[in-house]
Each structure stands twice: as structure tokens, then as C-alpha cells.
Amino acid sequence: MIGRGLTINRFDIRAKIVDVLPFLALFVVSAFRYQVGKDYGIYVRTYDLIKTGQQARIDIFTYWVMKVMASLNLDVQCFFIVSSFIVNYLIYLAVRDQSKDRTLSYYIYICGILYFASMNTVRQMMSVAMFYFSLKYVESNNWKKYFLCNLIGGLFHQTAFIFLPIYFVLKRYMGWKKYLVVIIIVIALKNPIVNLLNGLILNSKYAMYVTYSTFANTAWGGWKISNFINLILFLAYCLLLKNKDTEDSIYTNIHFVGVLCSILLLGIPCGDRIFAGFRFIELLSVPNLLYKLKLRKISYIILSLVIAVLYLFYFYYAIGVQNGNSVLPYVTTLFSIN
């Protein structure tokens, strides 16, 4: 894979241009989409409400961006341009600063469908991208910048506040036996915990996720391919990497939280959205795992190709067959729309 251990000379203009090209391409495709993504229409209707001075239930960042847009009489497309810039630029920074193989990271960003999720669950994926960007501050023990980043992420979507307390455990590798004990305890207490969570949701402003059939029917109830991918990566980090550094511990623990979410939250409407914040770390954790395995060059290439093929099949199934996030057919505002 191109990009293993890639470094960019900050004084080489051509290298900088090549470095930023993936971001620009991904940004343009996402920013100028039209009626792409299941939630596209929701944002259009929300903007219409704000523009006419009506009440809109939306997170702070989106509200004020749309408020400014309305005061300037801008088209709703500007919101998608702004949000696409934020999520793709944060992913670009995360990949640039943390990935051991940038090509593989961008490939997984697309074929692991985080890119397409960002065209649907727009606000949440902005907060997830901020979380991934902020992980470098965990490794450098800069808790102030980590908390600041994820507090800002909370302005995009309130699920970002879940990322705040896990700062204190991300660097602590517990050992596979302790992880197993926690998993067994969570499985044993699954039903009362799920009932408690549903009760808390029912008595909060998010009650509609339990009572409205549109949302209530979104509970997965069982594991999907993405849950198994997350589990496999967690096991790979636990069992294959013997001398784990801080970065390895961070990715292990994020995938571990993803496993716990898979056990607990899939019976809760929209619970998969919490899981997604931890599962999509694969765009950084997979390249790191391959790099830390210290494989010979030919073995690295073969394993990279195997991973690429597997993610290609997943992409075909999730997007091509299931049309996940309702991103097909793709239409763009860059051309005339009839």
C-alpha cells in the first residue's frame, strides 16, 4: 500500500498539493450533493423553519449556522458545504497526523462507509470526526485540548459528550482476561441495563426515539457485519500485539467500548449511532495494527490486499446492495437539476 510511514515535507509545495488532494476530492463530492442521504430532507425542512422564524429542534452549531445563513438569505446547500468541509477536514487531519498508512486509511474511510454515513447522519459524524482528531491529545496527555475538542463536538451532536469520560481509560490496557470478565458481566446484566436505559430515554426529551414507530423500529436487535468487524479488530489488538504502546491501548479500548455497545445498545432505538462513534475508528486502527505486526514487505502487501478486498465486499454489500444511508443514486448540484 502506498503511504506506509509516509511523511510530507512541509516546504515542498507539490507534496502539500498531493497530500491535500484526497480531502478536496472527498469534500467536493459530499458538499455538492443533492437529495443524497436519508436525513437530507430533514435539514432542508429545518432550515425552512429557522428561515421563517419558527422553532426548530436541532443542536446548537447547526442552529446558528442556519441562523446566519438565513440572515444572509443563503441557499440551504451552504449548510452541506460547511458540514462536509468540517467532517472531511477533521478526517484529513486525523489521517495526516495519526495514520501509519494514509492510502489504506482513506480506502477504509470510503469502503468502511464512514464517508457515506457523513452524508446522512451529518451532525453526529462531525462529532465523531472531531473525536478521532482529538485522539492525538490522549497520547500526548493534553487533556485540556482533548476536552475542548469534544466539547466543541458536543455542539455538533450531543452524543459527543460520551467521549469525554473515556479519556481517563483510553490509555489503560487491562489485559484480555479483565476485558473478558467485563464482557461477561455486561452480558449477564444486559436486560436490566437495557430496560434502565430505555426508561431514562422515555423520561427525557429523547422519548420520541422509543415511542415513535419511525425511530422505535430502528433497533437492530442482532449483530450486523460492522459489529463483527469491530469485534475482530478488538480481538486482534488483544491477541496479536504483545508489547502494546499507548496508541495500541487507545485503539484497543475504543474497539472494546464498541463491543460493549454491540452487546447493550442494539436493542435500543438508534443505539447503533452510539456504536458507530467507536466502530469507525478502523480507518486509523487497521493501518496501525498492520504496521505494528512488523511483517515482511511481501506479507504486508498480501495482508493489505486481503483487507482491501474484504472491505470492498463490505462496501458493495452496504452501499451497492443495501444502499446504506440512502446515498444512491448520487446527484450533484454542480450540474443542472431538472
C-alpha angles and dihedrals in degrees: 000000000000113000102041105153089351117177126188122220103229090209095052107092093192091052090050091052092050089046094055098041096089090053093049094049094048092044095051095048091049099038097053099043120129124209089345117142129035092258096047093099092048091060091047091052092045091053091049089054093049092044091055093046096253128139115272127188103222141123120277098254095050092045094054095041089053091043091056090044090052092050088053092043091236126166118260088245088078089070091057090048092052095044093045090051092051098048096042095043092050090049089048091053092046092050093044094050103034113022122104090201116026096188092054091045093055090044091054090043087062104031093038083057099231086124091057093043087058088062091057113027089038102166096043094048090053088057091045091051089050089052092053091047090051094055091087087067091057090057092047093046092240099143093166094062091041092054092043091053094050094043086057087047087056088062087060094046130348094229085078089078087072087069093061102074095041089068088085095058105032095092096045113094107198101190125252094272093058091044089052092051091052091049092051091049092049092049090050092050096038099112098048091043092050091047090050092050092048089049092052091049091048090056095047137072087269093066090116089073088066101033104039112079091217089065101025091062091057094080106116096211091194141040122279131197092275091057091053092047089054092047092049092051091049091052091045091055092046098046108027103043110068104177103041121194126201093275091053091050091051093054092042092054095045090053089045091056086049089056091051090049089051090055098043112025107044090082090056121083110259089001088133088071090067090048091051092063090064101031097058092062084093089094087071103024098054095055089044091051093050091048094049093050086073093218125178113261095257092047090049092052093047094048091046090053091049090052091047092053093047092050090046090057090048090050091050092050098042098042107016098043106023097027089222114207088011094264096147133120093037115216126179134205090217088087131043115283119214 
